[in-house]
Every structure is written in structure tokens, then in C-alpha cells.
């Protein structure tokens, strides 16, 4: 396993690559923003010289009309370019944020269940919403850096052109300013990272509470849960105060150093004026250039924005550092029966080994029920069979082909899934049931709903199959029937049901399992079962115990073992053939 240093390096590489790709996405607008900023900086740097020349002409009582017009033109140009920079800055931020969210969302969905194995749901939302928006400011902040650097650098050059001594005086104070900027970037990055981490923890706690809102209300624990969610607030406050202290200290130091340097430049310029080495216009220009050369406020703002963006990009990089499952290019053999095989499979959840040395064969066209006590690895085995997870050792094959060697399209076309708490995705109920079908037909969708015994209650909805999912009130059992209908509509060689019958009434479950186990039923079925009646209707039962397959055989045969009967408990054994 990778060590902390290696993981940190991977996260850093991912975050940098993410920011580079984001910058390329808005390259044209970012270039325009940079040019507009540099143009405005150039106009601002020319203005003091033009003002100085105008003053000298006016003092000499010569015509200064053209110089006055030039000054007015520079002011107007600066205003126009600043406005363009503001518009472009907002556009680049919005486009980059949208790109980062799209890219990260796609990666999270590609990870599938792996994402929530590593990150809580609230943490994922916080990163996709808040951190992506903050990281999205990086390209615009970088595009503004040339202008932010050009202004003080140009001010120093302009002072040197007026008189080299003026630049020497100013540069004497450059080292403190450079150290100030370096410390600001370092300290801001650390503070922002702490702040964002605490925000993520609070978001995760809030998401957990929302998911368990009924339990919280039933137990009367609203106040306690509120306190739990808000418990990190003092830590968040401390991190926020540290951020403002760092920025306030940097601003205070800049304010302390800058006026002294400006005063020194003006004093030296005054001496040179007294010696007739400078004109009054030169003195005016020098005073303005001293302000520009020491005005690091804009540069401080750009560096602070970059530090925030990099810290946020680091949190996105942690997501992208988790590799998405790779797919091969192989296809399944034509006409295969759907034979599922697990060879020497070992799989972990976090640091705990859940399945260890599992060997299992499900003949094509048969139904296998997977049973076992809570925590025995039933759902993980189902996830491995559907390639919603990959084993840490061993391999899973369908019709002799390892699942990881199949193309994404071939895999998802061959394997259908139904879960205990199905989520309906799509505008209407028909869209939800046809999810993922390349060419869905109303007849196929309705036939699948009939098989899942969902057709009757769907037709009673306000608009039948055209009812919006959000406007389709349904019980837990009805939701499971819709999830089953979606899986039946997909078809394929292998159907994986992970506790997908748990909320059904006994009669409906009996009818659906009859349809699943009927002689003409298509494909292979792997059913995670918690009821003895469900296991009794399967062709065979795989009994998991302690992360291993303890036995495989007909339910009636396994029932003779007291340990097997204990898996179901006394409450679920009435009426089951012993």
C-alpha cells in the first residue's frame, strides 16, 4: 500500500494537473484577461509620465493640449480595460468552475461506490460545490499576476529612467516586501486548507443527519444532532481567524513599509529638484511611480486568491487521486449462458478483510441465493459480481471472461442490478425505468413493470408512466418494485439483486421470485437473501460465514444444519420446508 508521502505526492500531481487542464479549457479568455490587465497596467504606468510632462509645459506656459488629451485618453483606456478585465475575470471563473465540477462529478460517478468508501456524502458535496468554486478562481488569478507584477516592476523602471538614485532608494526596501509576499503565500495556504477541511467535516455531519432525519425526530434528538453538526464551529472559527490574521498582518506590514519608501523617494526627488536635476513634472511623476512601485496590495490579493485556489484544488486532487476502475476491450462470447465464477477472491472494506479466499461457481441460467449473518460479505460479493467493486486478489469471470477485461458497454449491457433502496433517476417514471437502455421502447418498459408487479400502481399515478418521479409518491416496497422493473428492463446475462426484495410484502415477493426462478427465465440470477422463503425458491444457496463460503447447496439440504437455520432466526422459519 502507498505510504503517506507517496499519497501526498499523488494528490499534489493530480491537483496541479487538474488546474493545468482547467486553465487550458479557458485559454482564450484567460489570454484576453491577461492582455487586458497588462494593457491597463501599461496605461496606468504611462499616465504619471504624461501628467509630469503636461505640468512642465503648463509651468513653461507652452501649449499642452495634446498632452492633456493624451492624459484623458489614458484614463479612459484604463477604465475600459479595467471593465473588460472585470467581465473576463467573472467569465473565466464561471467557466473554470463549471469545467471542474463537470470533470470531478464525472470522476466521482466513475468511481461508483468506491467514492463513498473513501469520502462521506456531505464531504463529496462540499468538494464539488464549494472547493470547485474556489479552485475555479485559479486561472483568472494567474492571468492577473502579470499585471499585478508589471505595475510595481514598471514603477521601479520608470523611477530609474527619471533618475537611477530614485530606483536605488526604492529597491533598498524590496527584500522586506519579498519576504512578506513569500510568508503570506505559505501561511495562507495552510490556513485555507485547515478551514476547508473543517467545512467538509461539518458538511458530512449535516448530510448524515439529513439522511437519518426520521430516526432523529423519532428519538427526539434534534438538539443533540444540531450540537454534533455544529461542534467543529470553534475550530472553524479559529481557522478563519488565522486566515484573517495572516492577511491582516501582511497588509499592516505592507502599509508600514510602503509609506516609508514613498517618502524616501519623494525626499530624494526633492533634493534632485533643488539641484535642478529634475523638473517639477519629474517630481510629480516620481511621486506617482513611488506609489505604484510600492503598491503591492493588488499583488497580495492575487497571491491570496491563488493560495485559496490551490488549497481547494488539493481537496479536489484527493478525489482524483483515487483511480477509477479501468475497462478492457474484450467482449463476451456469443450465446453464453451467463456462467458466473469467483476464483480465490479476497476483498477488503477499508482495513478490514471481508471476503477471503472465496471460490464460487453459478451455472448459467440458474438462481443462486447468497445468505449469511450481517457483516458476512453478502453485499460485497454482489458488488464484485456486478463489478461495482474490484477484488484485492483473485478474479471474477462471466462466461469465462474476467470482468475487468470487458469494455464498459459490454459489462453494463450484460449485468443488471437492483438494490434495497433504489434511486429513480430521470424526469418521468418511464425515463427512470428505461435508464441506460440504448433504444428503450414503451412495451419493453411496461413488460418489465408487469414482471416486477409495478404496472398496476404506476398506471394509477396522475399521469401513469409519464408522471414526474418527484410527483410520484410511493412506499418503500413500491420503490423496490420500480428498481426491480428497471433491472428487468435492462435484461442481460446476469441479474444481481442486493437485498432488492426486503421491503416487499410476502405475496409480492413470492410472485416475483417465482418469475425469477421460472424455467424460462432468462439469464443468471444472484440474489442476496435475508428470508428463508427466498432462499428456498433458489436453485442453490451460498452460505457465507466469516468471509468464506461455508457451504453451497439446496436450501432443503442446508436447512439440516443448525448454524444455517440460525442465520434466519426463528421469526423467519415458519412455513419454510425443513
N, C-alpha and C positions, 0 to 999 in steps of 0.2 A: 504494500500500500504506500501511496505517496506521503512523504513527510510534510510537516507544516511549511517548511521553507519552499519545497517544491510546489505545494499548493498555492502559496502566496505568489510565486513567480508565474504560475499558470494564470492566476487571476489578473495579475498585472499585464501580462501579454494580451489576455482577452479584452481587458478594458481599453488598452491602447489601440488594439486592432478595431474595436468597436467604434472608438472615436475617429480613427482614420477613415473608416468606411462611411461614418456619418458625415464627415467633412467632405468626402468625395460626392456624396449624394447631393449636397447643395453647393458644389464647387463654383458654378457660375455666379450665383447670388453672393456667395462668400467673397469671390474676387471683386465683384462690384462694390460690396460693402467696404472691403479693404481700400479700394481705389477712391471711393467717396470719402473715407476717413482721412486718407493721405492727402487728398485734394483739399479738404477743409483745413487740415493741419498746415499745408503749404500756403494757402491763402492767409491763414492766421499768422504765419511767420513773415509773410511779405508786408502785412499791414503796418507793424511798427516802423519798418524802414520807410514806407510810403508816408506815414504820418510825420516822421522826422524830417524827410525831405520837404514836405509841404510846409512845416513850421519854419524851416530855414528860408524858404522862398518868401513866405509871408513877412518874416523879420527883415529880409532884404528888400521888401516892397517890390518884389517881382511877381509876374503872373504865375499863379499856382492852380489855375482852373483844371488843367489836365490831371494834376496830382490829386486834387480834391475829388475829381470824378473817378480816378483810379481807386482812391480810398473807399468811396461809396460802392464801387463795383466789387472790391474785395469783401466788403461787409456783406453785400447781397449774395455773392458767391458762397461765402462761408455759411450763411443762413440756409441757402438752397441745398448745399451739400450735407449740412447737419440734418436737415429734414429728410433728405434721401437716406442718410445713414440710419435714422430712426426707423423708417419704414422697412428698410432692408434688414435691419437688426431683428425686428419683430418677425419678419417673414422667415429668415434663416432659423431663428429659434423654433418657430412653429413647425417648419418642415422637418427639421432635425429631430425634434421631439416625436413627431408622428412616425418618422422612419425608425427611431429607436424603439418605440412602443410596438410597431408592427414586427420588427425583427425579433424583439425579445418575446413577444406574445407567441410568435411562430415557434421559437425555440422551446418555450415552456410547454406548448401543446405537443411538440415533437417529443419532448421528454416523457409526456404522459404521466403515469403515476410516480415516476422517478422524481418529478418536481416536488411533489408534496412529501416524498420520503425525506427530502433534504430541507425543504422550506415550508413553514406554515402558510396556510391560505392567505391570512392577513399580511404576512411578510411579502408574499408574491404580489399582492395588490399594491402595497406601499412602494415596492420597487418599480412596478410597471407604471404607476401613476406619478408619484412624487419624484422618485430618483430619476426616472426617464426625462421628466421635465427639466430637472436641474442639470443633468448631463447634456441635455439638448442645447444648453447655452454655450457649450464649449467652442463650437466652430465660430460663432459670432464673436465670442470673447477673443479668440485667437486672431480673427480678422481685424479686430480693433487694436491689437497690440502694435502693429507698425505705426499707426497714427499716434498712439499713446507714447511710443518711444521717440517718434520723429519730432514731437513738439519740444521736449526738453533738450534732445540732441541738437535740433536745429537752433534752439535758443543759444546754446553754447557756441556753435559755429558762427552764428550771427554776431555774438559778442566778440569773438576772435577777429572777425572781419572789421568790426568797428575799431577795436584795439586789442592786441593779444593779452595785455595785462588784465583786462576785464574777464577774459576766459580763464586765466590763471587763478584769479581770485575765486571765481565760482567753482572751479574744479577742485580747489582745496577742500571744499565741503562735500565732494562726491562720495568718498569712502563711507562716511556715516549713512548717507542715503542708500547706497548699495547694500550695506549690511541690514538696514531697515527693511528693504524690499525682500531680501532673502529670508529674513526671520518671519516676515509676515506670511509669505507663501508657505513656509514649513508649518508654522503654528496653526494657520487657518485650516490647512488640510487635515491635521489631526483633530481639531475641534469639530469640524464639519462631519468627519467620519463618525465620531462619537455621537453627535446629535442625530445623525441619520440612523444609526444602529438602534438607539433608544426609540425613535419613532417607529421603526419596524417592529420592535417588540410590543409596543402598545397596539399597533395595528393587528398583529397576530392575536393578542388577547381579545381585542374587540371582535374579530371575526369568529373566534371560538365562542364568545358569549352570544353573538347573534345566532350562530348555528344551534346553540343549546338554550335558546330563549324560553321555550316551553318548560324545560326542566327547571330553569332558574325561577320562572314565575310560579311554578307548582310548588317549589320548595321555599318560596318567599325569600330568595337570596339576592334580590335586586341591589340592595345597598352593599352587600359584601362583594358582589361581582363588579359593581361600579368602582369600589375601592381597589379591587385587584387590577382592573384595567388601568386605573389612574395611578397605581403605585409607583411607576417609573417617572412620574412628573417631576419630583425633586431632582432626579438625575438628569432629566431633560432640561430642566431649568439651569442646572449647573453647567451643562454643556453649552447651552445658549448664552449664558453669561460669559463663559470663557471665550466664545466667539467674539462677542461684542467687546470684551476687554482687550483681546488681541488687536482688533481693528481700531478701537479707541486709542490704545497705546501707540499704535503705528501712526495714527492721524496726529496725535498730540506731539509725537517726536518730530514728525514732518513739519508741523506748524512751528515747533520751536526752532528747527534748523533753518527752514526756508527763509523767514524774515531776516535772520542774521546775514545770510548770504546775499539777499537782495539789498540790504542796507550797505553791505561791504561793496557791492558792485556800484551802487549809486554814489557812494563816497569816493571811490577811486575815479569814477567818471566825472565827478565834480572837480576833483583835483586836476584831471586832464583838461577839463573845460577851462579852469583857471589858467592853465599853462598854454591855452589856445591850441591844444592838440585835438580837441573835439569841439563840435558846434553844439548849439542848443538843441538842434534836431537830433544830433547823435546822442545827447544826454537823454532825450525823451525816448528814443528807440532803445537805448541801453537799459533804461529802467523797465521798459515793457519786456525786453528779452530776458532780463533777470527774473521777472515773474514767470515767464513761460518756461525758462530753464529749471526753475525750482518747483514748478507746479506739478508735483508727482501724484496729485490727487486722482487724476484720471488713470494713471498707471497703477496706482494702488487698487482702484476699483476693478480694473481689468484682471489684475493678478488674483484678487479675492474671488472674482467670478470664476476664473479658471480653477482655483483651488477647490471651490464648491463643486464645480462640474466634474473634476477628476475624482473627487471623493464619491460622488454619485455614480460615476461611470465604474468605479471599483466595485460598487454593490451590484451593478448590472453584470460586471465581469464575473462575479461569483456565480451568477446564474449560467452564463455562457460557458464557464469552465467545466460545468457538468456535461459530459458528452452525450449527445442524443444517440439513440440506437442507430447503428448503420444497417443498411439493407443491401442484399446482394442483387443478382440479376437472374437467378435461376427461376424456372417455372416448375410447377408440379406436373407429374406425368399425367397424360390424358386418361380420363376414366378411372382415376384412382378412387378407392373406396373410402378414403379418409382415415387411414390407419394412423393412430397417434402413438408415439413411443417416447418415453423418457429413459435416458441412459445415464446412470451414475450422477444424477442431478444433485448438486448442493447449492443452496441459496440462502442468503442472509437478509435480515431486516436490520439495518444499522450494523451494530456489532454482534448481534445475536444470530447464530445459525438456526434457521427454522426448519429447513429440509436438508437432510444429509444422507447421501447415497441412495437416492430414490430411483428404482428401476420399475417401470410400469409400461404395459402394452394395452392399448384399447383397440381391439379389432375394428376394422371399418364397418360402418353401418350398425354398430351396437351402442347401447347406452350404459355408461359407467357412472355410478353414484360414488361420490367421494365423501366419506364421513370421518368424524373424529371429534375429539373434545376441542373446546375453544383454545386457540393458540397452537393447534397441531400442524398448521400449514395448509389448510384446505384452500383458502382464498389465494395464497401464494402459488400453490400448484395450478389453480385455474388461471392465474395471471401468466404463469410460464407457458401453459398450453396455448394461450391466445397471443403470446409474445407481447404482453403488456409489461413484462419484466423478463430479464435475461438471467440465466443461472450463473453463479460464480464458478461452477465447474460442471462438467457433463454437457449434454446437449438434448434438445427436444426436436423430434422429427415428425413430419407429416408426410405420409406416403413415401417414406424413405429419404426425404429431403430435409436437412436441418433448417429450422425456421429462419435463422439469421442469414441464410443464403438466398432466401426468396426475395423477390422485389417487393416493394411496398404494396403495389397494386395487386400482385398475386396473393400476398399474405392476407390482405384485408378483404379480398374477394373470396378467399377460401374459408375464413374464420369469422363467425358471427358471435356476438356476446350479448348477454343480458345480465343485469345486476340487481342487487337488492333494493337500491334506491336510484332508479333510472332518472336521468335528467333529460327532459324533452327539449331538443334544440331545433329551431325552425320557427317560421311565422305561424303556420297553422298546424293542426293535428296531422293532416295528411303529409305536410312537409316533414314533420318530426318522424313519422313512421317510415318515410321514404329516404331518410337521411343516409347519404353515402351511395345511393343507388345511381348508376350512370344513366339509366333510362327508366325512371320509375313510371309505372302505369297504375291508374286508379284501381283496376281489377286486382292487380297483384297485392296492392296495399290492403284492399278490403279483405281479400282471402286470408292474408296473414292475420288481420284483426279477428277474423272469424275463428281461426285456429287458436288464437290466444283468448277467445271468448271476450273480446273487447268491442266487437262490432255493435252490439245492442246499445251499450251506454254511450258510445261515440255518436251514433245516429240520434240519440236523444239530446245531444248538446244543441245550443241555439242555432248553429249553422252546420251541424254534422261534422264531417271531416274538414270543412273549411273554417271551423271555429279556431280563433287565435288561441295558442297554447296558454297565454296569460289569462284568457277568459274561459278556460275550461276547468272548472272546479272538479277535483277528483280525490278519491280516498287513496290510501297507501296501496291497497290491493288493485285499484283501477290503474294507478301509475305503473305497478308491476306488470299488469296485463299489456299496457301500451309498450313498455320496454320489451316484453316478450314478442309482441307483434312486430316491433322494429327488427328484432333479431330474426324472426321467421321470414320477414320480407327480404332480408339480405340473403338468406339461404347459405350456400357454401358447403364445403365438405365436413366442417367441424363446427358444432354449436356448443358454446361454453356458457353454462348457466351458473353464475356465482350467487347462490342463495336467492335466486330470482323468483322463487315460489313461496318465500317465507310469509308474505303478507296476504296470501290468497286464502279464501275460505276452503274448507275441506273438499266440498263438492267441485269447486272450480279447479282446485289443484288436481283432483282425481281425473277430471276430464282432460286437462292439459297434459298430464303425464301419460294418459292413455294415448293421446295424439303423438306424443314424443316417442313412445315405445312401440307404436303400432308397427306391424311387419313391413308396411310400405313406406314408413317414414324415411326421408332422405337424409343421408349424412350420418356422421358420428356425433354422439351427444355425451358431453361430460357435465355432470350435474353435481354441484356442491349441495348436499342434502343435510337437513337438520331433523327431518321427520323420518321415523321408521317406515311409514307408509310410502314415502317417496323412494326410499332405498329398496323396498320390497318389489317395486314395479320395474326396477332397472335390470338389465341383463346380468350385471355383475356389480359388486361393491368393492371399492378400495378403502381399506380401513387404515387411516393414518394414526400413528401413536408415537409421540416423542420424536417427530421429524422424520420418521421412517414408515414405509408401508409394512404394517404388521401382518396383513393378510389381504388376499384378493379372492373373491368367490361369490356365489349366490348369497343373497340375504338370508335365505332359509338355513343355509349351512352355517353361516357366521353367527346366526342367532343362538346357536347352541353354546357359544362362548359367553360366560357371564360378563367378561370385560367388554365385549361388543354390545351386549344389551345395556350396560351401564352408560355407554356413550349417549343413548337417547333418553335415559331416565324413565322412571315408572309412569310418568304422566303421558308419555307418547307411545306406550306399548299396547294400549287397549285395542283390541280388534285386529292386531297385526299377527299374521300367521307365524307361529314359533317353530 
